[in-house]
Amino acid sequence: MRLLSICLLIFTLSSSTLAVSLQRVRGPDSFRPGRISGPLQKSYPGSISGQKQSDDALRKITQGSYSTNWAGAVISNSTPSATFSYVSATITIPTATATGDMSYQAASAWVGIDGATYTTAILQTGVDFYILNGKAYADPWYEWYPNFAMYYDELLVNPGDVIVASVNVTASNRGVCVIENLTTGESATKSVSAPKSTATIKGLNAEWIVEDFQSNGAAVPFVGFDAVEFTGCVAEAAGVEFGVVNATVYDLVQDDTLLATARVMGDEEIVVTHI
């Protein structure tokens, strides 16, 4: 009888511990106002961390495939009559790690249409991952640039969750953003419209990006992470599917320091690694 009671006590404590570890929380709202993901900002560094440039690095500088805010992959459509209308990927949300003593550090992983060669508008959705006062959070969001980001408040995600992010342009001024949390089986869908008549989608680019986004007009301190994996990367134009094997790959550089690199691992996979 005593042995049975002990076993029941252990089971109860284990269940309680598991429930706590799986508790899902939404991050604080204090840094949400003024949060925006913007167009590609190309960079042409003279050197990176004072090191001699490799042939590949020199090629990237010449072609402008370094950026101050994006790390990831971009495909561009050279046929205006067949524009991108859909983009999707499965993303494993990383656990943010502090890279300095700032109380707030962040980055974002997202998929989107336009924003690279056409910078007037972007329809995008993804997840912010960040450190606030030593604790790691993740928040899902959607945005029709140049509007600020909006959040899926009904959908909770945690670091380590696996999500599917997708954007579907239904008209040049309308679209649908979806985040599905494969870990919990929950999802959220938002129908969105262009914020103004001059911010319509052209469908010239599709991208899979880790970004140093902006909050209240300034880039946020770029948070640490091991890697962000984008799998099942697909974009669609005029009924034809495209992967990332021929994408332009951008690494993120600030003040001649390499912060994140992107590698295409196959036709449907990209890995962005923090340096």
MIGUVO-421415 format. One line per field, with one value per residue (C-alpha): x, y, z; residue number from 1; residue in one letter. Coordinates in steps of 0.1 Angstrom, whole numbers, padded with zeros to 4 digits. Layout:
// MIGUVO-421415
px: X, ...
py: Y, ...
pz: Z, ...
i: NUM, ...
aa: a, ...
This chain:
// MIGUVO-421415
px: 0000, 0028, 0046, 0014, 0011, 0047, 0042, 0010, 0028, 0057, 0033, 0014, 0046, 0058, 0025, 0026, 0062, 0053, 0022, 0044, 0071, 0045, 0027, 0022, 0027, 0023, 0052, 0047, 0031, 0056, 0077, 0049, 0039, 0059, 0073, 0078, 0095, 0109, 0123, 0157, 0186, 0216, 0251, 0285, 0310, 0347, 0357, 0340, 0354, 0387, 0393, 0405, 0376, 0372, 0362, 0327, 0326, 0340, 0313, 0286, 0299, 0299, 0264, 0251, 0241, 0249, 0222, 0220, 0186, 0180, 0196, 0179, 0168, 0150, 0137, 0127, 0103, 0117, 0084, 0059, 0030, 0036, 0039, 0043, 0010, 0019, 0048, 0052, 0076, 0078, 0099, 0113, 0112, 0146, 0153, 0167, 0199, 0214, 0244, 0250, 0236, 0206, 0174, 0156, 0171, 0151, 0150, 0122, 0117, 0092, 0080, 0067, 0061, 0079, 0103, 0136, 0135, 0101, 0101, 0069, 0049, 0054, 0028, 0045, 0039, 0062, 0073, 0094, 0118, 0134, 0149, 0132, 0148, 0165, 0134, 0129, 0096, 0081, 0052, 0035, 0026, 0015, 0021, 0013, 0042, 0043, 0018, 0032, 0030, -0002, -0002, -0022, -0032, -0054, -0024, 0003, 0037, 0068, 0104, 0109, 0075, 0072, 0050, 0039, 0038, 0021, 0010, -0015, -0021, -0057, -0056, -0030, -0047, -0059, -0043, -0044, -0018, -0018, 0003, -0003, 0014, 0021, 0032, -0002, -0024, -0037, -0038, -0048, -0058, -0060, -0075, -0056, -0059, -0034, -0030, -0031, -0036, 0001, 0011, -0003, 0016, 0034, 0045, 0081, 0098, 0092, 0115, 0123, 0140, 0155, 0154, 0168, 0134, 0127, 0109, 0100, 0122, 0154, 0167, 0163, 0194, 0200, 0194, 0215, 0202, 0217, 0199, 0166, 0155, 0131, 0119, 0092, 0100, 0078, 0065, 0039, 0035, 0008, 0003, 0040, 0059, 0094, 0119, 0150, 0178, 0184, 0176, 0198, 0212, 0218, 0240, 0233, 0262, 0262, 0292, 0314, 0306, 0289, 0259, 0241, 0247, 0222, 0227, 0205, 0205, 0183, 0155, 0131, 0154, 0173, 0193, 0201, 0229, 0239, 0276
py: 0000, 0024, 0015, 0022, 0056, 0065, 0056, 0077, 0106, 0103, 0101, 0132, 0152, 0141, 0151, 0185, 0191, 0181, 0204, 0233, 0226, 0226, 0257, 0281, 0318, 0349, 0374, 0409, 0436, 0463, 0460, 0454, 0489, 0502, 0467, 0464, 0441, 0461, 0456, 0442, 0466, 0455, 0459, 0462, 0458, 0464, 0436, 0413, 0412, 0424, 0391, 0387, 0381, 0347, 0344, 0336, 0367, 0389, 0376, 0384, 0419, 0425, 0412, 0428, 0395, 0409, 0427, 0447, 0433, 0400, 0366, 0340, 0332, 0353, 0342, 0367, 0363, 0375, 0370, 0398, 0378, 0350, 0367, 0350, 0345, 0320, 0312, 0287, 0270, 0249, 0266, 0252, 0281, 0285, 0293, 0328, 0333, 0365, 0380, 0409, 0426, 0443, 0433, 0429, 0412, 0398, 0384, 0372, 0342, 0347, 0340, 0367, 0381, 0412, 0434, 0426, 0441, 0456, 0474, 0494, 0465, 0432, 0406, 0384, 0362, 0346, 0345, 0367, 0350, 0370, 0374, 0398, 0401, 0367, 0347, 0334, 0340, 0336, 0355, 0349, 0379, 0390, 0422, 0441, 0465, 0495, 0489, 0478, 0441, 0426, 0396, 0363, 0368, 0337, 0315, 0307, 0294, 0285, 0281, 0246, 0245, 0236, 0259, 0262, 0298, 0307, 0338, 0337, 0367, 0366, 0400, 0428, 0445, 0414, 0383, 0356, 0349, 0316, 0302, 0265, 0252, 0216, 0210, 0219, 0213, 0249, 0274, 0310, 0327, 0364, 0381, 0413, 0442, 0467, 0496, 0521, 0521, 0526, 0495, 0467, 0434, 0429, 0393, 0399, 0382, 0354, 0350, 0330, 0353, 0357, 0394, 0420, 0439, 0474, 0487, 0523, 0533, 0514, 0480, 0458, 0442, 0410, 0380, 0348, 0314, 0282, 0279, 0285, 0258, 0264, 0232, 0225, 0259, 0265, 0295, 0295, 0316, 0310, 0275, 0265, 0257, 0270, 0259, 0277, 0259, 0289, 0315, 0345, 0339, 0368, 0369, 0395, 0419, 0450, 0473, 0449, 0421, 0389, 0381, 0354, 0332, 0314, 0281, 0264, 0227, 0215, 0226, 0230, 0237, 0267, 0270, 0303, 0301, 0328, 0335
pz: 0000, 0009, -0023, -0043, -0026, -0034, -0070, -0072, -0057, -0082, -0111, -0098, -0094, -0128, -0144, -0127, -0139, -0174, -0174, -0163, -0189, -0216, -0204, -0234, -0228, -0249, -0248, -0232, -0254, -0245, -0276, -0301, -0310, -0339, -0348, -0386, -0410, -0440, -0475, -0482, -0474, -0494, -0480, -0497, -0469, -0476, -0452, -0428, -0392, -0406, -0424, -0460, -0483, -0499, -0536, -0526, -0502, -0530, -0553, -0527, -0523, -0560, -0565, -0533, -0516, -0482, -0463, -0431, -0422, -0441, -0440, -0462, -0498, -0525, -0558, -0584, -0613, -0646, -0663, -0653, -0667, -0642, -0608, -0574, -0556, -0529, -0506, -0478, -0455, -0424, -0397, -0364, -0340, -0324, -0287, -0285, -0266, -0253, -0272, -0248, -0217, -0234, -0217, -0251, -0281, -0310, -0346, -0369, -0393, -0420, -0456, -0479, -0513, -0527, -0508, -0526, -0561, -0555, -0522, -0521, -0504, -0488, -0477, -0450, -0420, -0395, -0359, -0337, -0313, -0286, -0251, -0226, -0192, -0196, -0207, -0243, -0261, -0295, -0311, -0344, -0366, -0401, -0420, -0451, -0454, -0450, -0422, -0388, -0379, -0364, -0341, -0340, -0304, -0305, -0314, -0289, -0300, -0280, -0288, -0303, -0319, -0356, -0376, -0412, -0424, -0457, -0477, -0505, -0526, -0539, -0556, -0558, -0529, -0509, -0494, -0467, -0441, -0422, -0393, -0384, -0352, -0360, -0324, -0309, -0339, -0337, -0365, -0373, -0405, -0413, -0444, -0451, -0475, -0488, -0464, -0493, -0531, -0538, -0517, -0539, -0544, -0577, -0571, -0583, -0554, -0530, -0499, -0468, -0443, -0409, -0402, -0378, -0378, -0366, -0335, -0332, -0362, -0352, -0357, -0326, -0310, -0330, -0308, -0308, -0320, -0332, -0365, -0382, -0405, -0434, -0450, -0476, -0491, -0521, -0541, -0568, -0599, -0626, -0612, -0614, -0582, -0575, -0549, -0536, -0555, -0578, -0552, -0544, -0509, -0485, -0454, -0427, -0421, -0398, -0393, -0414, -0390, -0402, -0379, -0398, -0429, -0451, -0470, -0495, -0485, -0513, -0536, -0506, -0476, -0463, -0430, -0415, -0388, -0363, -0362
i: 1, 2, 3, 4, 5, 6, 7, 8, 9, 10, 11, 12, 13, 14, 15, 16, 17, 18, 19, 20, 21, 22, 23, 24, 25, 26, 27, 28, 29, 30, 31, 32, 33, 34, 35, 36, 37, 38, 39, 40, 41, 42, 43, 44, 45, 46, 47, 48, 49, 50, 51, 52, 53, 54, 55, 56, 57, 58, 59, 60, 61, 62, 63, 64, 65, 66, 67, 68, 69, 70, 71, 72, 73, 74, 75, 76, 77, 78, 79, 80, 81, 82, 83, 84, 85, 86, 87, 88, 89, 90, 91, 92, 93, 94, 95, 96, 97, 98, 99, 100, 101, 102, 103, 104, 105, 106, 107, 108, 109, 110, 111, 112, 113, 114, 115, 116, 117, 118, 119, 120, 121, 122, 123, 124, 125, 126, 127, 128, 129, 130, 131, 132, 133, 134, 135, 136, 137, 138, 139, 140, 141, 142, 143, 144, 145, 146, 147, 148, 149, 150, 151, 152, 153, 154, 155, 156, 157, 158, 159, 160, 161, 162, 163, 164, 165, 166, 167, 168, 169, 170, 171, 172, 173, 174, 175, 176, 177, 178, 179, 180, 181, 182, 183, 184, 185, 186, 187, 188, 189, 190, 191, 192, 193, 194, 195, 196, 197, 198, 199, 200, 201, 202, 203, 204, 205, 206, 207, 208, 209, 210, 211, 212, 213, 214, 215, 216, 217, 218, 219, 220, 221, 222, 223, 224, 225, 226, 227, 228, 229, 230, 231, 232, 233, 234, 235, 236, 237, 238, 239, 240, 241, 242, 243, 244, 245, 246, 247, 248, 249, 250, 251, 252, 253, 254, 255, 256, 257, 258, 259, 260, 261, 262, 263, 264, 265, 266, 267, 268, 269, 270, 271, 272, 273, 274, 275
aa: m, r, l, l, s, i, c, l, l, i, f, t, l, s, s, s, t, l, a, v, s, l, q, r, v, r, g, p, d, s, f, r, p, g, r, i, s, g, p, l, q, k, s, y, p, g, s, i, s, g, q, k, q, s, d, d, a, l, r, k, i, t, q, g, s, y, s, t, n, w, a, g, a, v, i, s, n, s, t, p, s, a, t, f, s, y, v, s, a, t, i, t, i, p, t, a, t, a, t, g, d, m, s, y, q, a, a, s, a, w, v, g, i, d, g, a, t, y, t, t, a, i, l, q, t, g, v, d, f, y, i, l, n, g, k, a, y, a, d, p, w, y, e, w, y, p, n, f, a, m, y, y, d, e, l, l, v, n, p, g, d, v, i, v, a, s, v, n, v, t, a, s, n, r, g, v, c, v, i, e, n, l, t, t, g, e, s, a, t, k, s, v, s, a, p, k, s, t, a, t, i, k, g, l, n, a, e, w, i, v, e, d, f, q, s, n, g, a, a, v, p, f, v, g, f, d, a, v, e, f, t, g, c, v, a, e, a, a, g, v, e, f, g, v, v, n, a, t, v, y, d, l, v, q, d, d, t, l, l, a, t, a, r, v, m, g, d, e, e, i, v, v, t, h, i
